[in-house]
């Protein structure tokens, strides 16, 4: 079972202890049969991790398990992330509300930063409205703010999904091939925007990525999945 708790505020990298880590202990993930077994990893705030491996090997399943969308077959996942906005997840299929506007979709992420008692029909506080604008500007979609998501290109929709997640200011960002369908210039702007969030609040980034050079550029740690096991590059204990 995923352990969760309330926490708030920025992470000071000079005062990080193990209680702030994401810990995967004796973790096995999959459905009827394990796709990856015996995962034992500790991820500290501010780290960036790329998961590499061929399709169908369990990368997305691992990400969805960490997100709390799939129960582990065995083992535990522990962290102290806030219930409402602690985990930001960018799925392959994006999960956007297609009939709503770009601004409305991004506002969904911003609303997660409000108290759970804040009425759903109330407008966003002015600070969060400004953050929505800033997110759209940083991802070059301000001119699409009032357009319905359904008419956008695949790459534009992906930028909306990324903005919606980054505006949560989550403690951990789980991104499933979040740089797909983007040209080189847009990839650069998204990498910069993502790094800014990671640096500003000490967020952790765990991403599934097929583009190996891109993964090496973004990540501090590289995980590879092979023969139902997870291996970390540079780990001499494996």
C-alpha contacts under 8 A as a table, 3 or more apart, distances in Angstrom:
res1	aa1	res2	aa2	distance
1	X	71	X	6.82
1	X	72	X	7.16
1	X	76	X	5.91
1	X	77	X	6.59
2	X	66	X	7.78
2	X	68	X	6.43
2	X	76	X	6.59
2	X	77	X	4.96
2	X	78	X	5.79
2	X	79	X	7.75
3	X	77	X	6.40
3	X	78	X	4.67
3	X	79	X	5.80
3	X	80	X	7.16
4	X	78	X	7.03
4	X	79	X	5.81
4	X	80	X	5.16
4	X	81	X	5.76
4	X	82	X	6.82
4	X	83	X	6.59
5	X	79	X	7.45
5	X	80	X	4.69
5	X	81	X	5.72
5	X	82	X	5.61
5	X	83	X	6.55
6	X	80	X	6.43
6	X	81	X	6.21
6	X	82	X	4.36
6	X	83	X	6.43
7	X	80	X	6.51
7	X	81	X	6.05
7	X	82	X	5.21
8	X	82	X	7.10
9	X	201	X	7.74
10	X	200	X	7.58
10	X	201	X	4.82
10	X	202	X	6.60
11	X	15	X	7.85
11	X	16	X	7.40
11	X	45	X	7.31
11	X	201	X	5.92
11	X	202	X	5.20
12	X	15	X	5.45
12	X	16	X	6.63
12	X	202	X	7.28
13	X	16	X	5.59
13	X	45	X	7.57
13	X	46	X	7.68
13	X	202	X	7.12
16	X	20	X	6.56
16	X	44	X	7.89
16	X	45	X	7.69
17	X	20	X	5.84
17	X	21	X	7.35
18	X	21	X	5.24
18	X	44	X	7.73
19	X	79	X	7.42
19	X	80	X	7.34
20	X	44	X	6.88
20	X	45	X	6.93
20	X	79	X	6.75
20	X	80	X	6.42
21	X	42	X	6.38
21	X	43	X	5.51
21	X	44	X	4.64
21	X	45	X	6.42
21	X	79	X	6.18
21	X	80	X	7.88
22	X	42	X	5.81
22	X	43	X	5.08
22	X	44	X	6.48
22	X	77	X	7.22
22	X	78	X	5.87
22	X	79	X	4.87
22	X	80	X	7.94
23	X	40	X	7.59
23	X	41	X	5.92
23	X	42	X	4.57
23	X	43	X	6.41
23	X	76	X	7.94
23	X	77	X	5.74
23	X	78	X	5.25
23	X	79	X	6.63
24	X	27	X	6.00
24	X	39	X	6.41
24	X	40	X	5.23
24	X	41	X	5.08
24	X	42	X	6.33
24	X	75	X	7.63
24	X	76	X	6.03
24	X	77	X	4.84
24	X	78	X	6.80
25	X	38	X	7.76
25	X	39	X	6.29
25	X	40	X	4.66
25	X	41	X	6.70
25	X	75	X	5.66
25	X	76	X	5.34
25	X	77	X	6.53
26	X	37	X	7.62
26	X	38	X	4.77
26	X	39	X	5.31
26	X	40	X	5.49
26	X	74	X	7.12
26	X	75	X	4.63
26	X	76	X	6.80
27	X	37	X	6.23
27	X	38	X	5.29
27	X	39	X	4.76
27	X	40	X	6.65
27	X	72	X	6.84
27	X	73	X	7.55
27	X	74	X	5.60
27	X	75	X	4.11
27	X	76	X	5.91
27	X	77	X	7.53
28	X	34	X	6.08
28	X	35	X	7.53
28	X	36	X	5.63
28	X	37	X	4.16
28	X	38	X	5.71
28	X	39	X	6.50
28	X	72	X	6.07
28	X	73	X	5.40
28	X	74	X	5.19
28	X	75	X	6.32
29	X	34	X	5.38
29	X	35	X	5.90
29	X	36	X	5.53
29	X	37	X	6.54
29	X	58	X	7.89
29	X	61	X	6.84
29	X	62	X	6.21
29	X	65	X	7.03
29	X	71	X	7.86
29	X	72	X	5.14
29	X	73	X	5.40
29	X	74	X	7.29
30	X	33	X	5.87
30	X	34	X	4.41
30	X	35	X	4.87
30	X	36	X	6.91
30	X	58	X	7.23
30	X	61	X	6.44
30	X	62	X	7.84
30	X	72	X	7.25
30	X	73	X	6.56
31	X	34	X	6.43
31	X	35	X	7.78
31	X	73	X	7.37
34	X	37	X	6.25
34	X	73	X	7.07
34	X	228	X	7.60
35	X	57	X	6.58
35	X	58	X	5.45
35	X	228	X	5.49
36	X	39	X	7.41
36	X	58	X	6.55
36	X	62	X	7.89
36	X	225	X	7.65
36	X	228	X	4.37
36	X	229	X	5.28
36	X	230	X	6.78
37	X	228	X	6.12
37	X	229	X	5.79
37	X	230	X	7.69
38	X	229	X	7.19
39	X	229	X	7.50
39	X	230	X	6.53
43	X	47	X	6.82
43	X	204	X	7.80
44	X	47	X	5.95
44	X	204	X	7.19
45	X	171	X	7.63
45	X	202	X	5.41
45	X	203	X	5.57
45	X	204	X	5.14
46	X	198	X	6.00
46	X	199	X	6.76
46	X	202	X	4.45
46	X	203	X	4.93
46	X	204	X	4.74
46	X	205	X	7.44
47	X	203	X	7.49
47	X	204	X	5.12
47	X	205	X	6.41
47	X	219	X	7.79
47	X	220	X	6.38
47	X	221	X	7.74
48	X	204	X	5.89
48	X	205	X	4.58
48	X	206	X	5.91
48	X	207	X	7.98
48	X	218	X	7.09
48	X	219	X	4.69
48	X	220	X	5.17
48	X	221	X	6.39
49	X	205	X	6.08
49	X	206	X	4.70
49	X	207	X	6.27
49	X	219	X	5.01
49	X	220	X	5.95
49	X	221	X	4.76
49	X	222	X	5.75
49	X	223	X	7.10
50	X	206	X	5.89
50	X	207	X	4.93
50	X	208	X	5.80
50	X	209	X	6.38
50	X	215	X	5.74
50	X	216	X	7.74
50	X	218	X	7.91
50	X	219	X	5.71
50	X	221	X	6.49
50	X	222	X	5.06
50	X	223	X	6.07
51	X	59	X	6.62
51	X	206	X	7.43
51	X	207	X	6.09
51	X	208	X	4.83
51	X	209	X	6.27
51	X	222	X	6.16
51	X	223	X	4.73
51	X	224	X	5.80
51	X	225	X	7.59
52	X	59	X	7.45
52	X	208	X	6.43
52	X	209	X	5.98
52	X	210	X	6.29
52	X	212	X	7.48
52	X	222	X	7.32
52	X	223	X	6.11
52	X	224	X	4.85
52	X	225	X	6.63
53	X	57	X	6.86
53	X	59	X	7.33
53	X	210	X	7.28
53	X	224	X	5.73
53	X	225	X	5.50
53	X	226	X	7.24
54	X	57	X	6.14
54	X	210	X	7.78
55	X	58	X	7.79
55	X	59	X	7.89
56	X	59	X	7.55
57	X	225	X	7.04
57	X	226	X	7.76
57	X	228	X	7.59
58	X	61	X	5.04
58	X	62	X	6.09
58	X	225	X	7.76
59	X	62	X	5.28
59	X	63	X	6.42
59	X	208	X	6.47
59	X	225	X	7.59
60	X	63	X	5.00
60	X	64	X	6.08
60	X	176	X	6.67
60	X	208	X	7.05
61	X	64	X	5.11
61	X	65	X	6.04
61	X	70	X	7.63
62	X	65	X	5.09
62	X	66	X	6.29
63	X	66	X	5.23
63	X	67	X	6.25
63	X	174	X	6.55
63	X	175	X	7.95
63	X	176	X	7.54
63	X	206	X	7.85
63	X	207	X	7.95
63	X	208	X	7.84
64	X	67	X	4.89
64	X	68	X	6.34
64	X	69	X	5.30
64	X	70	X	5.91
65	X	68	X	5.13
65	X	69	X	5.67
65	X	70	X	4.61
65	X	71	X	6.06
65	X	72	X	6.31
66	X	69	X	7.63
66	X	70	X	7.96
66	X	77	X	6.98
67	X	70	X	7.73
67	X	87	X	6.84
67	X	89	X	7.01
67	X	174	X	7.30
68	X	71	X	6.70
72	X	75	X	6.69
72	X	76	X	7.32
81	X	86	X	4.76
81	X	87	X	7.07
81	X	171	X	6.40
82	X	85	X	5.95
82	X	86	X	4.51
82	X	87	X	7.81
83	X	86	X	6.03
84	X	87	X	7.85
84	X	112	X	5.83
84	X	113	X	7.25
84	X	116	X	7.83
85	X	88	X	7.00
85	X	112	X	5.49
85	X	113	X	6.10
85	X	168	X	5.91
85	X	169	X	7.30
85	X	170	X	5.55
85	X	171	X	7.81
86	X	168	X	8.00
86	X	169	X	7.77
86	X	170	X	4.57
86	X	171	X	4.93
86	X	172	X	6.51
87	X	170	X	5.29
87	X	171	X	6.07
87	X	172	X	5.15
87	X	173	X	6.18
87	X	174	X	7.50
88	X	165	X	5.32
88	X	166	X	7.35
88	X	168	X	6.98
88	X	169	X	7.96
88	X	170	X	5.45
88	X	171	X	7.70
88	X	172	X	6.11
88	X	173	X	4.69
88	X	174	X	6.07
89	X	165	X	6.64
89	X	173	X	5.92
89	X	174	X	4.73
89	X	175	X	5.95
90	X	94	X	6.04
90	X	161	X	6.63
90	X	162	X	6.67
90	X	165	X	6.80
90	X	173	X	7.74
90	X	174	X	6.18
90	X	175	X	4.72
90	X	176	X	6.00
90	X	178	X	6.67
91	X	94	X	4.91
91	X	95	X	6.91
91	X	175	X	6.46
91	X	176	X	5.26
91	X	177	X	7.89
91	X	178	X	7.62
92	X	176	X	5.40
92	X	177	X	6.30
92	X	178	X	6.97
94	X	157	X	7.78
94	X	158	X	6.74
94	X	161	X	5.85
95	X	161	X	7.64
96	X	105	X	6.63
96	X	149	X	7.57
96	X	157	X	7.95
96	X	161	X	6.74
97	X	100	X	5.58
97	X	105	X	6.47
97	X	149	X	7.23
98	X	101	X	7.74
98	X	148	X	6.66
98	X	149	X	4.90
98	X	150	X	4.77
99	X	148	X	5.64
99	X	149	X	6.30
99	X	150	X	6.13
100	X	104	X	6.11
100	X	105	X	6.59
100	X	148	X	5.19
100	X	149	X	6.21
101	X	104	X	5.13
101	X	105	X	6.27
101	X	145	X	6.64
101	X	146	X	5.33
101	X	147	X	5.09
101	X	148	X	4.05
101	X	149	X	5.60
102	X	105	X	5.26
102	X	106	X	6.33
102	X	144	X	6.57
102	X	145	X	4.96
102	X	146	X	6.10
102	X	147	X	6.04
102	X	148	X	6.19
102	X	149	X	5.78
102	X	160	X	6.48
103	X	106	X	5.26
103	X	107	X	6.04
103	X	132	X	7.24
103	X	145	X	5.00
103	X	146	X	6.36
104	X	107	X	4.97
104	X	108	X	6.54
105	X	108	X	5.39
105	X	109	X	7.41
105	X	160	X	7.38
105	X	161	X	7.91
105	X	164	X	6.63
106	X	109	X	5.50
106	X	110	X	6.69
106	X	132	X	6.55
106	X	160	X	6.68
106	X	161	X	7.45
106	X	163	X	6.23
106	X	164	X	4.15
106	X	165	X	7.85
106	X	167	X	7.50
107	X	110	X	4.82
107	X	111	X	5.98
107	X	124	X	7.86
107	X	129	X	7.79
107	X	132	X	6.47
107	X	164	X	6.98
108	X	111	X	5.19
108	X	112	X	6.80
108	X	164	X	6.87
109	X	112	X	5.52
109	X	113	X	7.62
109	X	164	X	4.79
109	X	165	X	5.89
109	X	166	X	7.86
109	X	167	X	5.93
109	X	168	X	5.13
110	X	113	X	5.69
110	X	114	X	7.60
110	X	128	X	6.22
110	X	131	X	7.82
110	X	132	X	7.09
110	X	164	X	7.24
110	X	167	X	5.59
110	X	168	X	5.39
111	X	114	X	5.35
111	X	124	X	6.94
111	X	128	X	7.92
111	X	168	X	7.91
112	X	115	X	7.72
112	X	116	X	7.99
112	X	168	X	6.41
113	X	168	X	6.24
114	X	118	X	6.26
115	X	118	X	5.26
118	X	122	X	7.51
119	X	122	X	5.44
124	X	128	X	6.14
124	X	129	X	6.09
125	X	128	X	5.51
125	X	129	X	6.37
126	X	129	X	4.96
126	X	130	X	6.22
127	X	130	X	5.19
127	X	131	X	6.34
128	X	131	X	4.82
128	X	132	X	6.21
129	X	132	X	5.08
129	X	133	X	6.49
130	X	133	X	5.14
130	X	134	X	6.21
131	X	134	X	4.93
131	X	135	X	6.08
131	X	167	X	6.98
132	X	135	X	5.14
132	X	136	X	6.32
132	X	167	X	6.99
133	X	136	X	5.19
133	X	137	X	6.18
133	X	142	X	7.07
134	X	137	X	5.05
134	X	138	X	6.10
135	X	138	X	5.20
135	X	139	X	6.35
135	X	163	X	5.66
135	X	166	X	7.74
135	X	167	X	6.64
136	X	139	X	5.28
136	X	140	X	5.99
136	X	141	X	5.01
136	X	142	X	4.87
136	X	145	X	7.56
136	X	160	X	7.85
136	X	163	X	6.74
137	X	140	X	5.02
137	X	141	X	6.16
137	X	142	X	5.31
138	X	141	X	7.93
138	X	189	X	7.25
138	X	190	X	7.97
138	X	193	X	6.50
139	X	142	X	7.97
139	X	159	X	6.40
139	X	163	X	7.06
139	X	186	X	7.71
139	X	189	X	6.43
139	X	190	X	6.36
139	X	193	X	7.37
140	X	143	X	7.68
141	X	144	X	5.25
141	X	145	X	6.64
141	X	156	X	7.53
141	X	159	X	7.60
141	X	160	X	7.62
142	X	145	X	5.20
143	X	146	X	7.89
144	X	147	X	5.27
147	X	151	X	7.49
147	X	152	X	8.00
148	X	151	X	6.10
148	X	152	X	7.50
149	X	152	X	5.49
149	X	157	X	6.56
152	X	155	X	7.99
152	X	156	X	5.79
152	X	157	X	6.01
153	X	156	X	5.17
153	X	157	X	6.20
154	X	157	X	5.17
154	X	158	X	6.23
154	X	181	X	6.42
155	X	158	X	5.06
155	X	159	X	6.45
155	X	180	X	7.57
155	X	181	X	4.98
155	X	182	X	5.17
156	X	159	X	5.14
156	X	160	X	6.45
157	X	160	X	5.05
157	X	161	X	6.35
158	X	161	X	5.10
158	X	162	X	6.25
158	X	178	X	7.10
158	X	179	X	7.88
158	X	180	X	7.98
158	X	181	X	7.74
159	X	162	X	5.05
159	X	163	X	6.11
159	X	190	X	7.78
160	X	163	X	5.12
160	X	164	X	6.13
161	X	164	X	5.10
161	X	165	X	6.39
162	X	165	X	5.20
162	X	166	X	6.10
162	X	178	X	7.43
163	X	166	X	5.13
163	X	167	X	6.02
164	X	167	X	5.58
164	X	168	X	6.98
165	X	168	X	5.54
165	X	169	X	7.51
165	X	170	X	7.65
165	X	173	X	7.68
166	X	169	X	5.55
166	X	170	X	7.10
166	X	173	X	7.95
166	X	194	X	7.06
166	X	197	X	6.84
167	X	170	X	7.99
169	X	197	X	6.78
169	X	201	X	7.22
169	X	203	X	7.88
170	X	173	X	6.43
170	X	203	X	6.60
171	X	201	X	7.39
171	X	202	X	7.17
171	X	203	X	4.57
171	X	204	X	6.24
172	X	203	X	5.24
172	X	204	X	4.50
172	X	205	X	5.80
172	X	206	X	7.59
173	X	203	X	7.11
173	X	204	X	6.10
173	X	205	X	4.78
173	X	206	X	6.25
173	X	207	X	7.90
174	X	205	X	6.14
174	X	206	X	5.05
174	X	207	X	5.73
175	X	178	X	5.48
175	X	205	X	7.60
175	X	206	X	6.37
175	X	207	X	4.54
175	X	208	X	6.30
176	X	207	X	5.74
176	X	208	X	4.84
176	X	209	X	7.09
177	X	180	X	5.77
177	X	207	X	6.83
177	X	208	X	5.26
177	X	209	X	5.07
177	X	210	X	7.21
178	X	207	X	7.75
178	X	208	X	7.96
178	X	209	X	7.90
179	X	182	X	6.07
179	X	187	X	6.23
179	X	190	X	7.90
182	X	186	X	5.90
182	X	187	X	5.95
183	X	186	X	5.45
183	X	187	X	6.15
184	X	187	X	5.12
184	X	188	X	6.34
185	X	188	X	5.19
185	X	189	X	6.51
186	X	189	X	5.14
186	X	190	X	6.16
187	X	190	X	5.19
187	X	191	X	6.09
188	X	191	X	5.19
188	X	192	X	6.25
189	X	192	X	5.12
189	X	193	X	6.16
190	X	193	X	5.01
190	X	194	X	5.97
191	X	194	X	5.16
191	X	195	X	6.04
191	X	218	X	7.52
192	X	195	X	5.17
192	X	196	X	6.19
193	X	196	X	5.17
193	X	197	X	6.58
194	X	197	X	5.32
194	X	198	X	6.26
195	X	198	X	4.96
195	X	199	X	5.98
196	X	199	X	5.13
196	X	200	X	5.86
197	X	200	X	5.07
197	X	201	X	6.14
197	X	202	X	7.62
197	X	203	X	6.88
198	X	201	X	5.86
198	X	202	X	5.19
198	X	203	X	4.40
198	X	204	X	6.41
198	X	205	X	7.26
199	X	202	X	5.27
199	X	203	X	6.95
200	X	203	X	7.80
209	X	212	X	7.05
209	X	214	X	7.86
209	X	215	X	6.20
210	X	215	X	7.83
211	X	214	X	5.43
211	X	215	X	6.25
212	X	215	X	5.01
212	X	216	X	6.23
213	X	216	X	5.18
213	X	217	X	6.21
214	X	217	X	5.02
214	X	218	X	6.31
215	X	218	X	5.30
215	X	219	X	5.77
215	X	222	X	7.79
216	X	219	X	5.47
216	X	220	X	7.62
216	X	222	X	7.41
219	X	222	X	6.74
221	X	232	X	7.28
221	X	233	X	7.23
222	X	232	X	5.80
222	X	233	X	5.71
223	X	230	X	6.53
223	X	231	X	5.62
223	X	232	X	4.51
223	X	233	X	6.48
224	X	230	X	5.74
224	X	231	X	5.19
224	X	232	X	6.24
224	X	233	X	7.61
225	X	228	X	6.61
225	X	229	X	5.63
225	X	230	X	4.58
225	X	231	X	6.19
226	X	229	X	5.44
226	X	230	X	6.54
226	X	231	X	7.54
231	X	235	X	7.95
231	X	238	X	7.19
232	X	235	X	5.65
232	X	238	X	7.97
235	X	238	X	6.04
